[in-house]
């Protein structure tokens, strides 16, 4: 089932990017399976989802369209003038998109607020958040991590899209993050690792959770997976070529 959903969502978003001649394709492709896994294997009706890496908005729109929450007409307006589906997730347009994101470093803080509110109200829904690895350069991300660990917000699961690339180059050249797992453990997280493109690996990472600490899953991925620009900074910015369009569409 997840593979079928993934293929449908990928085909839709590739068509969206091609029609709009828009960039950030690589950002969407690196998070594709993570998004599908969260929304179709984990998310329950009362749960919350925050896409902090707003550059991958088209992926979120395509997933919501697969759920019937965004219409084909709205999808066709992606990136156009006066659209309700801009380059980054909008605010106050869709119930499934509770916050505008894309100013990187905000999404984990917003998720922490949701999680604390639920804990104080003794509510049992969960909060799922996807961040990029590049946005971990932001101090607000580390502040949120400290906050989550301090308040023992075990109702939040943080997925890091660890593709080792950001807008200015490789993460370890711009501002090194490693050893990322040890740093997050020192903050008070249970750290799991997964192949971010493999559903079984993601399931195993979730199944490893002991419930003692907040969970973060470092998902190893490839930016621009299966593009000719795979694993390059260019995949962050450049629109699809004809070659890549026909290579990716199924």
Backbone as CSV, one residue per row, in Angstrom:
resi,resn,N_x,N_y,N_z,CA_x,CA_y,CA_z,C_x,C_y,C_z
1,UNK,0.828,-1.211,0.000,0.000,0.000,0.000,0.862,1.262,0.000
2,UNK,1.885,1.291,0.859,2.715,2.491,0.940,3.445,2.740,-0.375
3,UNK,3.882,1.672,-1.022,4.562,1.828,-2.305,3.627,2.419,-3.359
4,UNK,2.371,1.989,-3.342,1.381,2.532,-4.281,1.137,4.007,-4.018
5,UNK,1.003,4.366,-2.752,0.817,5.769,-2.385,2.036,6.596,-2.794
6,UNK,3.225,6.054,-2.528,4.446,6.777,-2.887,4.494,7.074,-4.379
7,UNK,4.191,6.078,-5.195,4.273,6.258,-6.644,3.272,7.300,-7.126
8,UNK,2.063,7.262,-6.575,1.038,8.231,-6.976,1.432,9.648,-6.557
9,UNK,1.952,9.776,-5.357,2.352,11.093,-4.850,3.542,11.624,-5.627
10,UNK,4.507,10.757,-5.920,5.674,11.191,-6.707,5.257,11.633,-8.103
11,UNK,4.412,10.870,-8.763,3.992,11.242,-10.118,3.279,12.586,-10.130
12,UNK,2.432,12.799,-9.132,1.703,14.072,-9.067,2.666,15.239,-8.851
13,UNK,3.590,15.073,-7.905,4.474,16.213,-7.623,5.447,16.474,-8.769
14,UNK,5.859,15.421,-9.490,6.731,15.630,-10.646,5.983,16.415,-11.728
15,UNK,4.717,16.086,-11.929,3.916,16.848,-12.893,3.740,18.287,-12.438
16,UNK,3.568,18.500,-11.134,3.434,19.850,-10.599,4.700,20.664,-10.857
17,UNK,5.844,20.075,-10.550,7.111,20.782,-10.752,7.358,21.083,-12.229
18,UNK,7.026,20.132,-13.073,7.256,20.334,-14.505,6.365,21.449,-15.046
19,UNK,5.095,21.435,-14.667,4.159,22.454,-15.149,4.553,23.845,-14.659
20,UNK,5.071,23.923,-13.430,5.429,25.223,-12.845,6.842,25.650,-13.194
21,UNK,7.652,24.721,-13.732,9.073,24.990,-13.990,9.748,25.526,-12.728
22,UNK,9.428,24.868,-11.599,9.878,25.341,-10.295,11.048,24.509,-9.784
23,UNK,11.806,25.095,-8.871,12.913,24.412,-8.236,12.509,23.727,-6.949
24,UNK,13.511,23.256,-6.209,13.353,22.526,-4.952,12.816,21.116,-5.153
25,UNK,13.017,20.567,-6.347,12.612,19.182,-6.598,13.396,18.237,-5.693
26,UNK,14.690,18.486,-5.573,15.536,17.611,-4.757,15.081,17.534,-3.322
27,UNK,14.610,18.651,-2.774,14.138,18.682,-1.386,12.920,17.795,-1.195
28,UNK,12.048,17.759,-2.194,10.853,16.923,-2.104,11.197,15.449,-2.242
29,UNK,12.070,15.118,-3.174,12.381,13.712,-3.426,13.129,13.070,-2.263
30,UNK,13.920,13.848,-1.530,14.640,13.253,-0.406,13.695,12.885,0.734
31,UNK,12.564,13.571,0.841,11.619,13.332,1.942,10.416,12.489,1.532
32,UNK,10.379,12.029,0.296,9.180,11.379,-0.236,8.706,10.220,0.637
33,UNK,9.561,9.249,0.875,9.133,8.074,1.643,8.853,8.418,3.100
34,UNK,9.586,9.372,3.660,9.326,9.789,5.041,7.922,10.368,5.145
35,UNK,7.565,11.238,4.206,6.237,11.838,4.192,5.152,10.774,4.062
36,UNK,5.328,9.856,3.121,4.326,8.805,2.903,4.191,7.941,4.148
37,UNK,5.310,7.597,4.761,5.279,6.757,5.959,4.518,7.442,7.089
38,UNK,4.802,8.714,7.319,4.111,9.434,8.399,2.621,9.530,8.119
39,UNK,2.276,9.991,6.927,0.877,10.315,6.665,0.003,9.086,6.442
40,UNK,0.597,7.992,5.973,-0.232,6.830,5.644,0.033,5.609,6.520
41,UNK,1.042,5.668,7.391,1.278,4.547,8.298,1.196,4.947,9.768
42,UNK,1.367,6.231,10.075,1.424,6.669,11.465,0.283,7.600,11.854
43,UNK,-0.025,8.554,11.014,-0.899,9.666,11.388,-2.329,9.197,11.631
44,UNK,-2.848,9.538,12.804,-4.243,9.275,13.158,-5.027,10.589,13.082
45,UNK,-6.375,10.514,13.043,-7.169,11.740,12.816,-6.858,12.901,13.755
46,UNK,-6.527,12.632,15.009,-6.269,13.724,15.947,-4.803,14.138,16.019
47,UNK,-3.937,13.433,15.308,-2.512,13.760,15.341,-2.224,15.037,14.551
48,UNK,-1.049,15.604,14.780,-0.603,16.806,14.089,0.664,16.515,13.299
49,UNK,0.790,17.169,12.152,1.996,17.024,11.334,2.506,18.401,10.938
50,UNK,3.807,18.595,11.105,4.443,19.852,10.719,5.584,19.549,9.750
51,UNK,5.517,20.130,8.561,6.634,20.072,7.615,7.470,21.316,7.836
52,UNK,8.559,21.164,8.576,9.401,22.322,8.852,10.188,22.728,7.613
53,UNK,10.670,21.731,6.842,11.428,22.057,5.626,10.435,22.448,4.526
54,UNK,10.020,23.710,4.602,8.967,24.193,3.721,9.308,24.184,2.251
55,UNK,10.598,24.048,1.919,10.986,23.966,0.511,10.352,22.756,-0.176
56,UNK,9.955,21.757,0.614,9.338,20.544,0.052,7.820,20.641,0.044
57,UNK,7.298,21.852,-0.063,5.850,22.055,0.003,5.091,21.243,-1.039
58,UNK,5.632,21.122,-2.243,4.924,20.388,-3.293,4.680,18.945,-2.881
59,UNK,5.608,18.362,-2.146,5.431,17.004,-1.654,4.255,16.938,-0.686
60,UNK,4.173,17.891,0.215,3.040,17.934,1.146,1.735,18.124,0.394
61,UNK,1.703,19.040,-0.575,0.480,19.252,-1.349,0.054,17.975,-2.069
62,UNK,1.020,17.282,-2.646,0.694,16.063,-3.376,0.153,14.990,-2.434
63,UNK,0.732,14.891,-1.235,0.243,13.928,-0.253,-1.177,14.275,0.200
64,UNK,-1.431,15.553,0.423,-2.771,15.966,0.833,-3.786,15.734,-0.287
65,UNK,-3.358,15.919,-1.530,-4.238,15.628,-2.658,-4.570,14.138,-2.703
66,UNK,-3.590,13.298,-2.389,-3.820,11.841,-2.349,-4.848,11.481,-1.278
67,UNK,-4.912,12.287,-0.232,-5.887,12.070,0.836,-7.229,12.745,0.547
68,UNK,-7.323,13.434,-0.580,-8.566,14.121,-0.925,-8.752,15.446,-0.220
69,UNK,-7.681,15.994,0.355,-7.769,17.243,1.108,-7.419,18.461,0.268
70,UNK,-6.892,18.248,-0.929,-6.611,19.307,-1.894,-7.156,18.838,-3.236
71,UNK,-7.825,19.734,-3.939,-8.503,19.352,-5.177,-7.542,19.348,-6.364
72,UNK,-7.898,18.630,-7.440,-7.081,18.684,-8.659,-6.932,20.097,-9.202
73,UNK,-7.973,20.908,-9.077,-7.911,22.290,-9.558,-6.889,23.093,-8.758
74,UNK,-6.849,22.860,-7.460,-5.859,23.548,-6.627,-4.444,23.069,-6.962
75,UNK,-4.290,21.787,-7.173,-2.983,21.248,-7.558,-2.500,21.888,-8.860
76,UNK,-3.417,22.073,-9.803,-3.048,22.653,-11.099,-2.583,24.100,-10.968
77,UNK,-2.912,24.752,-9.851,-2.521,26.156,-9.657,-1.185,26.297,-8.934
78,UNK,-0.514,25.194,-8.627,0.738,25.248,-7.878,1.716,26.259,-8.487
79,UNK,2.178,27.182,-7.634,3.220,28.149,-7.990,2.736,29.249,-8.936
80,UNK,1.462,29.245,-9.293,0.931,30.263,-10.205,0.545,31.516,-9.420
81,UNK,0.281,32.585,-10.144,-0.180,33.809,-9.490,-1.496,33.546,-8.763
82,UNK,-1.619,34.120,-7.567,-2.837,34.032,-6.758,-3.192,32.608,-6.345
83,UNK,-2.210,31.720,-6.348,-2.475,30.343,-5.954,-2.626,30.223,-4.443
84,UNK,-3.317,29.167,-4.014,-3.353,28.821,-2.596,-2.258,27.808,-2.264
85,UNK,-1.454,27.443,-3.292,-0.359,26.490,-3.112,0.959,27.136,-3.553
86,UNK,1.494,28.024,-2.735,2.747,28.706,-3.091,3.958,27.813,-2.855
87,UNK,5.137,28.383,-3.034,6.376,27.622,-2.941,6.615,27.057,-1.546
88,UNK,6.096,27.720,-0.524,6.189,27.224,0.846,4.780,27.083,1.416
89,UNK,4.582,26.193,2.380,3.237,25.966,2.911,2.594,27.253,3.409
90,UNK,1.336,27.491,3.039,0.661,28.736,3.410,0.026,28.639,4.790
91,UNK,-0.380,29.773,5.301,-1.082,29.816,6.581,-2.575,30.053,6.330
92,UNK,-3.401,29.426,7.141,-4.859,29.640,7.138,-5.529,29.299,5.816
93,UNK,-4.982,28.313,5.115,-5.605,27.883,3.860,-6.197,26.482,3.976
94,UNK,-5.499,25.600,4.699,-5.920,24.214,4.823,-5.763,23.773,6.278
95,UNK,-6.757,23.050,6.778,-6.699,22.580,8.166,-5.506,21.667,8.396
96,UNK,-5.095,20.942,7.365,-3.977,20.006,7.497,-2.620,20.706,7.477
97,UNK,-2.617,22.010,7.219,-1.362,22.791,7.260,-1.546,23.863,8.334
98,UNK,-1.244,23.530,9.592,-1.551,24.450,10.691,-0.658,25.676,10.756
99,UNK,0.545,25.615,10.140,1.459,26.747,10.195,2.137,26.936,8.843
100,UNK,2.402,28.184,8.511,3.280,28.471,7.388,4.706,28.152,7.816
101,UNK,5.437,27.417,6.972,6.821,27.080,7.311,7.707,27.330,6.104
102,UNK,8.980,27.257,6.326,9.938,27.542,5.262,10.982,28.534,5.718
103,UNK,10.620,29.353,6.735,11.665,30.082,7.452,12.303,29.045,8.359
104,UNK,13.393,28.462,7.900,13.881,27.221,8.490,14.280,27.394,9.945
105,UNK,13.972,26.346,10.724,14.263,26.350,12.144,13.042,26.569,13.006
106,UNK,11.879,26.845,12.403,10.678,27.132,13.184,9.830,25.899,13.456
107,UNK,9.880,24.926,12.566,8.926,23.826,12.629,9.029,22.976,13.882
108,UNK,10.234,22.718,14.350,10.376,21.905,15.555,9.863,22.659,16.776
109,UNK,10.066,23.980,16.813,9.542,24.790,17.917,8.017,24.769,17.926
110,UNK,7.407,24.893,16.748,5.957,24.833,16.654,5.441,23.471,17.101
111,UNK,6.148,22.430,16.697,5.761,21.072,17.095,5.857,20.902,18.605
112,UNK,6.898,21.477,19.190,7.061,21.397,20.642,5.901,22.077,21.362
113,UNK,5.433,23.192,20.818,4.281,23.867,21.407,3.034,23.005,21.364
114,UNK,2.779,22.380,20.228,1.661,21.440,20.115,1.791,20.324,21.151
115,UNK,3.004,19.777,21.261,3.222,18.632,22.147,3.032,19.010,23.615
116,UNK,3.533,20.165,24.010,3.357,20.602,25.396,1.881,20.857,25.696
117,UNK,1.179,21.503,24.768,-0.249,21.758,24.970,-1.010,20.456,25.160
118,UNK,-0.709,19.461,24.349,-1.386,18.170,24.471,-1.070,17.520,25.815
119,UNK,0.172,17.607,26.245,0.558,17.014,27.531,-0.169,17.693,28.687
120,UNK,-0.232,19.027,28.661,-0.895,19.760,29.733,-2.393,19.471,29.773
121,UNK,-2.977,19.254,28.611,-4.414,18.967,28.529,-4.723,17.481,28.690
122,UNK,-3.665,16.682,28.899,-3.810,15.234,29.034,-4.475,14.610,27.799
123,UNK,-4.105,15.156,26.647,-4.568,14.610,25.377,-3.522,13.610,24.870
124,UNK,-3.983,12.658,24.081,-3.101,11.545,23.737,-2.694,11.508,22.266
125,UNK,-3.011,12.562,21.521,-2.579,12.557,20.123,-1.074,12.830,20.041
126,UNK,-0.496,12.460,18.877,0.934,12.613,18.670,1.220,13.723,17.671
127,UNK,2.433,14.217,17.706,2.888,15.257,16.795,4.102,14.705,16.045
128,UNK,4.064,14.831,14.727,5.157,14.371,13.880,5.730,15.573,13.131
129,UNK,7.049,15.653,13.086,7.711,16.796,12.452,8.846,16.311,11.567
130,UNK,8.907,16.843,10.342,10.064,16.612,9.468,10.859,17.904,9.380
131,UNK,12.136,17.830,9.728,13.033,18.954,9.486,14.091,18.518,8.471
132,UNK,14.702,19.485,7.837,15.892,19.213,7.034,17.083,19.099,7.969
133,UNK,18.213,18.642,7.446,19.422,18.667,8.262,20.079,20.045,8.230
134,UNK,19.961,20.761,7.110,20.550,22.086,7.024,19.981,23.050,8.046
135,UNK,18.695,22.918,8.356,18.084,23.867,9.287,18.514,23.598,10.730
136,UNK,19.217,22.485,10.958,19.758,22.254,12.295,20.875,23.256,12.594
137,UNK,21.339,23.973,11.578,22.257,25.094,11.809,21.600,26.203,12.637
138,UNK,20.275,26.255,12.608,19.553,27.327,13.292,19.521,27.086,14.797
139,UNK,19.820,28.118,15.558,19.785,27.992,17.010,18.420,27.645,17.552
140,UNK,17.363,28.078,16.859,16.008,27.788,17.333,15.717,26.297,17.326
141,UNK,16.373,25.554,16.428,16.181,24.104,16.417,16.761,23.483,17.682
142,UNK,17.949,23.914,18.074,18.558,23.374,19.284,17.791,23.825,20.525
143,UNK,17.275,25.037,20.513,16.448,25.491,21.636,15.213,24.607,21.768
144,UNK,14.579,24.296,20.629,13.409,23.420,20.652,13.773,22.028,21.151
145,UNK,14.942,21.532,20.733,15.385,20.211,21.182,15.581,20.186,22.697
146,UNK,16.201,21.224,23.232,16.360,21.333,24.687,15.001,21.361,25.379
147,UNK,14.075,22.116,24.814,12.739,22.269,25.392,12.000,20.931,25.409
148,UNK,12.063,20.215,24.287,11.377,18.920,24.175,11.931,17.936,25.198
149,UNK,13.250,17.879,25.310,13.860,16.954,26.257,13.571,17.354,27.698
150,UNK,13.653,18.642,27.991,13.422,19.114,29.365,12.014,18.787,29.828
151,UNK,11.044,18.987,28.946,9.638,18.751,29.305,9.199,17.316,29.024
152,UNK,10.137,16.490,28.601,9.843,15.084,28.337,8.604,14.943,27.441
153,UNK,8.679,15.612,26.295,7.553,15.600,25.354,7.667,14.346,24.479
154,UNK,7.277,13.234,25.074,7.402,11.944,24.393,6.267,11.706,23.402
155,UNK,5.392,12.692,23.265,4.304,12.615,22.270,4.709,13.224,20.934
156,UNK,5.961,13.609,20.805,6.459,14.158,19.534,7.498,13.200,18.958
157,UNK,7.432,12.980,17.643,8.468,12.224,16.936,9.062,13.131,15.870
158,UNK,10.362,13.297,15.941,11.097,14.209,15.053,11.858,13.385,14.018
159,UNK,11.547,13.628,12.753,12.241,12.978,11.645,13.197,13.991,11.010
160,UNK,14.468,13.643,10.928,15.450,14.505,10.282,15.770,13.934,8.903
161,UNK,15.540,14.718,7.872,15.922,14.332,6.503,17.420,14.600,6.363
162,UNK,18.200,13.542,6.552,19.662,13.689,6.600,20.247,13.365,5.228
163,UNK,20.175,14.372,4.326,20.729,14.169,2.983,22.111,14.808,2.816
164,UNK,22.613,15.437,3.861,23.972,15.996,3.904,24.183,17.180,2.962
165,UNK,23.096,17.757,2.457,23.206,18.912,1.566,22.280,20.024,2.032
166,UNK,22.701,21.258,1.827,21.851,22.412,2.083,22.100,23.436,0.986
167,UNK,21.466,24.580,1.098,21.493,25.540,0.009,22.874,26.032,-0.386
168,UNK,23.849,25.949,0.539,25.186,26.487,0.255,26.242,25.408,0.082
169,UNK,25.863,24.139,0.154,26.854,23.084,-0.016,26.573,21.904,0.879
170,UNK,27.589,21.099,1.107,27.460,19.942,1.992,27.428,20.412,3.443
171,UNK,26.552,19.808,4.215,26.362,20.272,5.591,27.663,20.240,6.383
172,UNK,28.481,19.231,6.144,29.699,19.110,6.938,30.759,20.139,6.539
173,UNK,30.585,20.767,5.375,31.473,21.853,4.968,30.957,23.206,5.445
174,UNK,29.647,23.380,5.418,29.056,24.669,5.792,29.101,24.872,7.299
175,UNK,28.601,23.901,8.045,28.633,23.939,9.514,28.408,22.509,9.997
176,UNK,29.488,21.849,10.335,29.455,20.404,10.589,28.483,20.045,11.708
177,UNK,27.723,18.976,11.487,26.739,18.496,12.452,27.187,17.231,13.182
178,UNK,28.073,16.493,12.580,28.459,15.201,13.170,29.361,15.376,14.394
179,UNK,29.242,14.469,15.388,28.354,13.304,15.406,26.940,13.704,15.849
180,UNK,26.016,13.765,14.895,24.672,14.269,15.182,23.951,13.382,16.184
181,UNK,24.096,12.065,16.056,23.396,11.169,16.975,23.851,11.386,18.409
182,UNK,25.149,11.538,18.612,25.677,11.730,19.968,25.222,13.062,20.553
183,UNK,25.161,14.084,19.720,24.712,15.396,20.208,23.260,15.324,20.671
184,UNK,22.417,14.668,19.874,21.006,14.581,20.231,20.796,13.686,21.453
185,UNK,21.589,12.634,21.557,21.518,11.796,22.756,21.886,12.600,23.994
186,UNK,22.896,13.463,23.862,23.336,14.264,25.010,22.272,15.271,25.416
187,UNK,21.410,15.639,24.477,20.320,16.564,24.786,19.167,15.864,25.497
188,UNK,19.129,14.531,25.426,18.075,13.791,26.123,17.099,13.079,25.220
189,UNK,17.504,12.780,23.975,16.643,12.075,23.027,17.042,10.607,22.928
190,UNK,16.059,9.763,22.633,16.374,8.451,22.094,16.566,8.635,20.602
191,UNK,17.690,8.200,20.086,18.024,8.387,18.679,17.929,7.054,17.955
192,UNK,17.168,7.040,16.873,17.114,5.885,15.977,17.589,6.342,14.606
193,UNK,18.056,5.396,13.809,18.492,5.705,12.456,17.735,4.829,11.477
194,UNK,17.527,5.375,10.276,16.777,4.642,9.256,17.273,5.024,7.881
195,UNK,17.081,4.111,6.944,17.180,4.449,5.524,15.900,5.182,5.185
196,UNK,15.995,6.459,4.938,14.811,7.280,4.730,14.043,6.991,3.463
197,UNK,14.557,6.107,2.624,13.853,5.719,1.404,13.276,4.307,1.494
198,UNK,13.352,3.696,2.664,12.929,2.308,2.837,11.871,2.225,3.935
199,UNK,10.670,1.792,3.582,9.572,1.764,4.544,9.839,0.789,5.693
200,UNK,10.414,-0.362,5.407,10.712,-1.318,6.469,11.719,-0.748,7.458
201,UNK,12.703,-0.036,6.950,13.693,0.587,7.827,13.044,1.647,8.713
202,UNK,12.141,2.425,8.150,11.419,3.423,8.938,10.535,2.754,9.992
203,UNK,9.877,1.654,9.624,9.062,0.910,10.593,9.923,0.393,11.741
204,UNK,11.076,-0.148,11.405,11.955,-0.682,12.439,12.445,0.414,13.379
205,UNK,12.699,1.590,12.841,13.128,2.707,13.681,12.029,3.095,14.665
206,UNK,10.801,3.137,14.188,9.681,3.439,15.081,9.493,2.330,16.113
207,UNK,9.649,1.086,15.684,9.442,-0.052,16.584,10.503,-0.125,17.673
208,UNK,11.642,0.522,17.453,12.721,0.487,18.442,12.459,1.416,19.627
209,UNK,11.415,2.227,19.538,11.169,3.233,20.564,10.801,2.585,21.894
210,UNK,11.511,2.970,22.944,11.289,2.401,24.273,10.273,3.192,25.094
211,UNK,10.000,4.436,24.703,9.056,5.263,25.441,9.663,6.002,26.608
212,UNK,10.968,5.892,26.798,11.611,6.530,27.954,11.955,7.993,27.720
213,UNK,12.248,8.349,26.464,12.668,9.703,26.113,11.977,10.113,24.818
214,UNK,11.989,11.406,24.473,11.496,11.809,23.143,12.321,11.127,22.050
215,UNK,11.668,10.816,20.949,12.299,10.064,19.863,12.646,10.966,18.691
216,UNK,13.869,10.837,18.185,14.276,11.471,16.938,14.802,10.377,16.025
217,UNK,14.384,10.403,14.769,14.840,9.427,13.786,15.666,10.152,12.732
218,UNK,16.928,9.806,12.648,17.806,10.365,11.623,17.644,9.511,10.372
219,UNK,17.071,10.090,9.331,16.733,9.350,8.116,17.774,9.662,7.042
220,UNK,18.601,8.702,6.738,19.610,8.897,5.704,18.952,8.854,4.331
221,UNK,19.142,9.920,3.558,18.462,10.068,2.275,19.422,10.620,1.225
222,UNK,18.933,10.674,-0.010,19.650,11.295,-1.104,18.846,12.477,-1.630
223,UNK,19.450,13.631,-1.641,18.784,14.803,-2.206,18.664,14.621,-3.718
224,UNK,17.476,14.872,-4.250,17.268,14.697,-5.681,17.359,13.251,-6.114
225,UNK,16.892,12.347,-5.270,17.035,10.916,-5.550,16.478,10.561,-6.935
226,UNK,17.281,9.856,-7.699,16.956,9.372,-9.049,16.953,10.459,-10.113
227,UNK,17.295,11.691,-9.754,17.501,12.728,-10.749,18.914,12.624,-11.310
228,UNK,19.138,13.242,-12.468,20.515,13.330,-12.979,21.375,14.173,-12.048
229,UNK,20.740,15.038,-11.260,21.437,15.901,-10.311,21.444,15.323,-8.902
230,UNK,21.214,14.024,-8.776,21.165,13.382,-7.467,22.408,13.706,-6.645
231,UNK,22.169,14.018,-5.374,23.247,14.274,-4.413,24.113,15.474,-4.804
232,UNK,23.470,16.496,-5.362,24.170,17.736,-5.702,23.397,18.932,-5.160
233,UNK,24.107,20.018,-4.891,23.448,21.257,-4.469,22.495,21.756,-5.553
234,UNK,22.833,21.512,-6.818,21.994,21.985,-7.921,20.576,21.435,-7.836
235,UNK,20.417,20.231,-7.282,19.073,19.646,-7.187,18.187,20.436,-6.229
236,UNK,18.803,21.251,-5.385,18.042,22.098,-4.460,17.342,23.234,-5.209
237,UNK,17.955,23.680,-6.280,17.491,24.898,-6.942,16.870,24.702,-8.319
238,UNK,17.428,23.823,-9.119,17.087,23.794,-10.545,15.789,23.046,-10.812
239,UNK,15.025,23.504,-11.792,13.799,22.786,-12.180,14.131,21.501,-12.920
240,UNK,13.122,20.703,-13.158,13.296,19.430,-13.849,13.701,19.628,-15.298
241,UNK,14.601,18.792,-15.748,14.886,18.713,-17.175,13.891,17.747,-17.813
242,UNK,13.807,17.778,-19.131,12.956,16.809,-19.833,13.410,15.390,-19.516
243,UNK,14.717,15.183,-19.488,15.260,13.856,-19.210,14.806,13.355,-17.840
244,UNK,14.921,14.226,-16.828,14.543,13.805,-15.484,13.035,13.598,-15.368
245,UNK,12.270,14.435,-16.042,10.814,14.275,-15.987,10.409,12.872,-16.460
246,UNK,10.887,12.451,-17.587,10.509,11.144,-18.120,11.169,9.994,-17.365
247,UNK,12.280,10.285,-16.714,12.924,9.270,-15.891,12.139,9.021,-14.598
248,UNK,11.577,10.072,-14.026,10.915,9.969,-12.728,9.444,9.602,-12.817
249,UNK,8.796,9.992,-13.892,7.360,9.747,-14.017,7.132,8.263,-14.292
250,UNK,6.101,7.711,-13.693,5.794,6.282,-13.893,4.311,6.089,-14.179
